[in-house]
């Protein structure tokens, strides 16, 4: 690819490039010398599972890899003990070494769903951060001021509100920047919430006599609620290891207003085709449901394969459009010392929700069906018998159950 074509591919889904003229110069030098750029992405293993929000920046790293550059994943096993303060309103609880080790291993397996791991360099930053002496750390911290740290929006907001900022949190941007020095990175990737940290990397590289890295940021992906950042904590996420049916169904619930954004950020559908979809939607030639099916099918195929995506699509049509039950529903036998149990308790006993209050709330919101009939009274009684019942909670959770009196032996049919 020419440098201009490379830049065009790199710009897709990018929020900011600091500085684009420097990136062009690096690409030109790389093309002349045949030496690939070192493109760095740091990941702190703070949770065991990756979701589509994480894949936005991973897809960008994959873009560089396709262009022939060196992808470097830095697993922040050392910085994970600090916890990235970016976007935080309070101090993050540090992880233990054991938690970091377990999460890091799961990251390795999941990264292969997006990157070509045979051409991906994986480093652990404890390799160079661990041996630093206290003298080394003092010298590195001397290059930044408290005033600079308080320019960060999250630190400034916490300071103004009187919320604690632990001293070790100031070390996080320096540690991340030192990763770039240790690797002599040409480009560092991150979300827009990482801009400050990436720029500190540029500063620290200059101090160490290196050419500063280009800082490239990508947008933060909104979750299924359409407003907040995709997060497992908020429950608005799509995990890349989720079963294909769950992945497809969740993607079909993406708000119409975000559909084109998802196509741009989490797929590599050509931009010309995305523009055609946008025009067809605007002109009314394409129904949003059909466009969303394409999104769900593409993403599910990427992580589970074509056959699984087709099966998930067929199940979605059967369950949500034709209002039929799935072909396979887990069956469970429940025991009670009484003649029956209220529906809200049955919902909890089947494991479809985790708490009594959630069960009652789901029923009150009209999200619970028993044997195809919507339940409105949480205290409606299900009698103990040999009958097999079908329970549905929300759009994607199903169970078949038999409620038996304790001490009886009944067979599910």
Secondary structure as UniProt FT lines:
FT   HELIX           3..11
FT   TURN            12..13
FT   STRAND          14..18
FT   HELIX           20..33
FT   STRAND          38..43
FT   HELIX           52..66
FT   TURN            67..68
FT   STRAND          70..75
FT   TURN            77..78
FT   HELIX           79..81
FT   TURN            86..87
FT   HELIX           97..111
FT   TURN            112..114
FT   HELIX           117..119
FT   STRAND          120..124
FT   HELIX           126..129
FT   TURN            130..131
FT   HELIX           134..141
FT   TURN            142..143
FT   HELIX           146..149
FT   TURN            150..151
FT   HELIX           153..160
FT   TURN            161..162
FT   HELIX           167..183
FT   STRAND          187..191
FT   HELIX           192..194
FT   HELIX           195..207
FT   TURN            208..209
FT   STRAND          214..218
FT   TURN            224..225
FT   TURN            232..235
FT   TURN            240..241
FT   HELIX           244..251
FT   TURN            252..253
FT   HELIX           256..258
FT   HELIX           259..266
FT   HELIX           271..283
FT   HELIX           288..304
FT   HELIX           306..316
FT   HELIX           317..321
FT   STRAND          331..336
FT   STRAND          340..342
FT   HELIX           343..349
FT   TURN            350..351
FT   HELIX           356..364
FT   TURN            365..366
FT   STRAND          368..370
FT   TURN            371..372
FT   STRAND          373..374
FT   TURN            378..379
FT   STRAND          381..383
FT   STRAND          389..393
FT   TURN            394..396
FT   STRAND          397..405
FT   TURN            406..407
//
